[in-house]
């Protein structure tokens, strides 16, 4: 594992502690690496109106976009569970929008438990290239 991957995992682990998850008790942290080497952390934020909940992956991505970043190479996702948890479909779609070839690293307290290319997790995405083709 590279130093940058260690830093990504530490960021994801750290921000998971900031998650607001009073309903599910399922805290998630994500750390997104931009192409210029910056790391953006995000955690899940639940809402009593469940549809308003924001996942950790989207939280990190939105912070990065707000900071002017548009290209990303890796994302680490940390959950305090025995088995790792991949991003939900909505997060995969949004990641595809900015980084269709991003590496997704899944981790738990036991360490890294999976590495995937986004295309493995979302083999048939809908993206900007699909608009207007119909």
C-alpha positions as CSV (number, residue, x, y, z in Angstrom):
1,X,0.0,0.0,0.0
2,X,1.3,3.4,-0.9
3,X,1.7,6.4,1.5
4,X,-1.2,8.2,-0.3
5,X,-3.4,5.2,0.2
6,X,-2.5,5.1,3.9
7,X,-3.4,8.8,4.1
8,X,-6.7,8.1,2.3
9,X,-7.7,5.3,4.6
10,X,-6.7,7.3,7.7
11,X,-8.9,10.2,6.5
12,X,-11.8,8.0,5.8
13,X,-11.5,6.3,9.2
14,X,-11.2,9.6,10.9
15,X,-14.2,11.3,9.3
16,X,-16.4,8.3,9.9
17,X,-16.4,9.4,13.5
18,X,-18.1,12.6,12.5
19,X,-21.0,10.9,10.8
20,X,-24.5,11.8,11.8
21,X,-26.3,8.5,11.8
22,X,-28.9,8.6,14.6
23,X,-31.4,6.3,12.7
24,X,-29.2,3.6,11.2
25,X,-26.2,3.8,13.5
26,X,-24.2,3.0,10.3
27,X,-21.3,5.4,10.2
28,X,-19.4,5.8,7.0
29,X,-16.3,7.8,6.1
30,X,-14.9,8.5,2.6
31,X,-11.7,10.1,1.4
32,X,-11.5,11.2,-2.2
33,X,-8.2,11.8,-4.0
34,X,-8.1,14.5,-6.7
35,X,-5.8,14.3,-9.6
36,X,-3.6,17.1,-8.1
37,X,-3.1,15.1,-4.9
38,X,-5.6,16.8,-2.6
39,X,-7.7,14.7,-0.3
40,X,-11.3,15.4,0.5
41,X,-13.1,13.7,3.4
42,X,-16.8,13.2,3.8
43,X,-19.1,11.3,6.2
44,X,-22.7,10.3,5.9
45,X,-25.4,12.7,7.3
46,X,-28.8,11.2,7.9
47,X,-32.1,13.0,7.9
48,X,-35.4,12.1,9.5
49,X,-36.8,12.4,6.0
50,X,-34.7,9.5,4.8
51,X,-34.5,10.7,1.2
52,X,-32.5,13.8,2.4
53,X,-29.7,11.6,3.7
54,X,-26.3,12.2,2.1
55,X,-23.8,9.4,1.8
56,X,-20.1,9.8,2.8
57,X,-19.0,9.3,-0.8
58,X,-21.2,12.1,-2.1
59,X,-20.3,14.3,0.9
60,X,-16.6,14.0,-0.1
61,X,-17.3,14.6,-3.8
62,X,-19.4,17.7,-3.2
63,X,-16.7,19.2,-1.0
64,X,-14.2,18.6,-3.7
65,X,-16.4,20.0,-6.5
66,X,-17.1,23.1,-4.3
67,X,-13.3,23.5,-4.1
68,X,-13.0,23.5,-7.8
69,X,-11.8,19.9,-8.4
70,X,-13.2,17.9,-11.2
71,X,-10.9,14.9,-11.7
72,X,-10.3,12.1,-9.2
73,X,-8.2,8.9,-9.1
74,X,-9.1,7.1,-5.9
75,X,-11.7,6.9,-3.1
76,X,-11.4,5.1,0.1
77,X,-14.5,4.1,2.0
78,X,-14.4,3.0,5.7
79,X,-17.2,1.3,7.7
80,X,-17.0,0.1,11.3
81,X,-18.3,-3.3,10.2
82,X,-16.9,-6.8,9.8
83,X,-17.6,-6.8,6.1
84,X,-16.8,-3.9,3.8
85,X,-19.6,-2.0,2.2
86,X,-19.5,-0.7,-1.4
87,X,-21.1,2.7,-2.4
88,X,-24.8,2.8,-3.2
89,X,-26.0,3.1,-6.7
90,X,-26.6,6.9,-6.5
91,X,-23.0,7.4,-5.2
92,X,-21.6,5.2,-8.0
93,X,-23.5,7.2,-10.6
94,X,-22.2,10.5,-9.2
95,X,-18.6,9.2,-9.1
96,X,-19.0,8.1,-12.7
97,X,-19.9,11.6,-13.7
98,X,-16.5,12.8,-12.6
99,X,-14.2,9.7,-12.6
100,X,-15.4,6.8,-14.6
101,X,-12.1,4.9,-14.0
102,X,-11.7,5.7,-10.3
103,X,-10.3,3.1,-8.0
104,X,-12.6,2.3,-5.1
105,X,-10.9,1.0,-1.9
106,X,-13.1,-0.6,0.8
107,X,-11.9,-0.9,4.3
108,X,-13.0,-2.0,7.8
109,X,-11.2,-1.9,11.2
110,X,-9.5,-5.1,10.0
111,X,-7.9,-3.3,7.0
112,X,-8.5,-3.1,3.3
113,X,-11.0,-5.7,2.2
114,X,-11.6,-4.8,-1.4
115,X,-10.3,-2.9,-4.4
116,X,-12.4,-2.2,-7.4
117,X,-12.4,-0.1,-10.5
118,X,-15.7,1.8,-10.6
119,X,-16.7,-0.1,-13.8
120,X,-16.7,-3.3,-11.8
121,X,-19.2,-1.9,-9.4
122,X,-21.2,0.0,-12.0
123,X,-20.9,-1.9,-15.3
124,X,-23.6,-0.1,-17.2
125,X,-23.7,3.5,-16.0
126,X,-25.8,6.4,-17.3
127,X,-23.5,9.3,-18.0
128,X,-23.1,12.5,-19.9
129,X,-22.3,10.6,-23.0
130,X,-25.9,9.1,-23.0
131,X,-27.6,12.5,-23.2
132,X,-29.0,13.3,-26.6
133,X,-28.3,9.9,-28.1
134,X,-31.9,8.8,-28.0
